[in-house]
């Protein structure tokens, strides 16, 4: 993965506009948070959700956030630090200062395994 360059990733995101896509969205504070009794472990997960967005905007100065304008609302993720384009699939992820995954957003024209 490479550090997010906002202009480059924005261009990539725009190539996915108005297309039927599969979404993977994951957030987690991870098992490492659950080990500390004073921290609440949280997470959210969707894999192979159908999505079509009409507009997309990446913003921030790092970590970044991305918002997707859907037919009936918005979806967004924040805390993104890195990206990778792999065979038509876009992976964006947010890693904490220790390199642990905190958020992942993936877009694909085909279902994820």
C-alpha positions in Angstrom: 0.0 0.0 0.0 1.0 3.6 -0.6 0.3 6.7 1.5 -2.8 8.5 0.2 -2.1 11.3 -2.3 -5.5 13.0 -2.2 -5.5 14.2 -5.8 -4.5 10.8 -7.2 -7.0 8.9 -5.1 -9.8 11.4 -5.9 -9.1 10.7 -9.6 -9.3 7.0 -9.1 -12.5 7.3 -7.0 -14.2 9.3 -9.7 -13.7 6.4 -12.2 -16.1 4.4 -10.0 -18.9 7.0 -10.1 -22.4 5.9 -11.5 -21.4 2.2 -11.7 -22.8 -0.8 -10.0 -20.1 -1.9 -7.5 -19.4 -4.2 -4.6 -18.4 -2.6 -1.3 -16.3 -3.9 1.6 -16.4 -1.6 4.6 -14.8 -2.5 7.9 -14.0 -0.5 11.1 -12.5 -1.8 14.2 -10.7 -0.8 17.3 -9.5 -4.4 17.3 -8.8 -7.1 19.9 -6.0 -4.8 21.2 -8.7 -2.5 22.6 -10.6 -5.3 24.2 -7.6 -6.2 26.2 -7.8 -2.8 28.0 -10.9 -3.0 30.3 -11.3 0.8 30.1 -11.5 0.9 26.3 -14.6 -0.2 24.4 -13.9 -2.5 21.4 -16.0 -1.4 18.5 -16.4 -2.5 14.9 -18.6 -2.6 11.8 -18.4 -4.8 8.8 -20.1 -5.2 5.4 -18.8 -7.4 2.6 -20.1 -7.5 -1.0 -22.7 -4.9 -0.3 -24.2 -3.4 -3.5 -23.4 0.3 -4.0 -23.8 2.9 -6.6 -22.7 6.5 -5.9 -23.2 9.6 -8.0 -20.5 11.7 -6.4 -17.5 11.1 -4.3 -15.2 13.4 -2.4 -12.0 12.8 -0.5 -11.1 15.4 2.1 -8.8 16.2 5.0 -5.1 16.7 5.4 -4.3 13.2 6.7 -5.7 11.0 7.9 -8.4 11.5 5.2 -12.1 10.9 4.9 -14.1 9.9 1.9 -17.8 10.5 1.3 -20.0 8.8 -1.2 -23.3 10.4 -2.4 -25.9 7.6 -2.8 -29.3 7.8 -4.3 -31.0 8.2 -0.9 -28.2 9.5 1.3 -24.5 9.5 2.1 -21.9 7.0 3.3 -18.5 8.0 4.6 -15.4 6.7 6.2 -12.7 8.6 8.0 -9.2 7.8 9.3 -7.8 6.7 5.9 -4.1 6.7 5.5 -3.1 4.3 2.6 -4.4 3.0 -0.7 -3.8 0.4 -3.3 -5.3 -0.1 -6.8 -5.2 -3.8 -7.6 -6.7 -5.2 -10.8 -9.6 -2.7 -10.9 -10.2 -2.9 -7.2 -9.5 0.0 -4.9 -8.5 -0.6 -1.4 -8.2 2.3 1.1 -7.2 1.7 4.7 -6.5 3.6 7.8 -3.7 2.3 10.1 -2.9 3.6 13.6 0.6 4.7 14.6 1.4 1.1 15.4 0.4 -0.1 11.9 -2.9 -1.8 13.1 -5.9 -1.6 10.8 -8.6 0.8 12.0 -10.7 1.2 8.9 -10.9 -0.4 5.4 -13.0 0.6 2.4 -12.8 -1.5 -0.8 -14.6 -1.0 -4.1 -14.8 -3.6 -6.9 -16.7 -4.4 -10.0 -16.8 -8.1 -9.0 -17.6 -9.7 -5.6 -14.9 -10.1 -3.0 -13.9 -13.7 -2.1 
